[in-house]
């Protein structure tokens, strides 16, 4: 079988936990692992809370990349 297709899900603004976080988590968890390798790239002011939420809900830490948040 061919290698899984790699997908990067990118979210540049997560300032609270809620709908977007759940949406990213659900896409990550529900795409077929045999067909897709999913990575999450997120920019958030709540890095520790976001990482804890994602990892506690099944996202592998090595698939989660937190980007530094810079002020505009």
N, C-alpha and C positions, 0 to 999 in steps of 0.2 A: 504494500500500500504506500502511496505517496505520503510525504510529510504533511502535517496539518498546515493549513493556511494560517499565517500569523496576522492577528488583528490587534491594533492599538486603539483603545478607547481613550479619548482625551477630553478632559473637562478642565477648563481654565479658571473656573470661579465657583468654589464651594465654600460658602461662608456660614453655613448652618447644616446640621444633619437633618435629613428628611427624604423628600421625594427623589431628588437626583441621585443621592447615594444609593437608595434602594434600587433605582433603575439600573445604575451601573453594576451593582452587585448581582441583580437578576440576569442581566445580559451575560456577565462573566460566568455565572453558575449554570445557565441554561443552554449555552451553545455547546454542541457536541464536541467533547474533548478529542475524539478520534479525527474530527474534521477541522477543528479550529484550536489554535493556541492564542489565548487572549491575554493581553497586558493592559493594565490600567495606568494611565498617566494623569495625575491630578494635581491641581494647584489649589491649596486651601489654607485658610488662616487657622484651621482647627486640625493641624497635622496629627497630633497624638490621638485625639478623639476619633478622627476619621480612620486612621490606621487600625485602631482597636476595634472599631465597628466592623470594618471590612474583614479583618483576620478572624474575628469571632464569628463571622457569618459565612466562612468558607473560602474566602479569597486567600490564595497562597501568598505569603509575604514577598516571595521572589518575583511575583507577577504584578506587584504594586509599586509604582514609582511616584514618590511625592516630590513635586517641584517647588522650589522656593518661591514665596510670594513676595513680589516687589510692589511698592506703592507706585501709583501712576504718576 
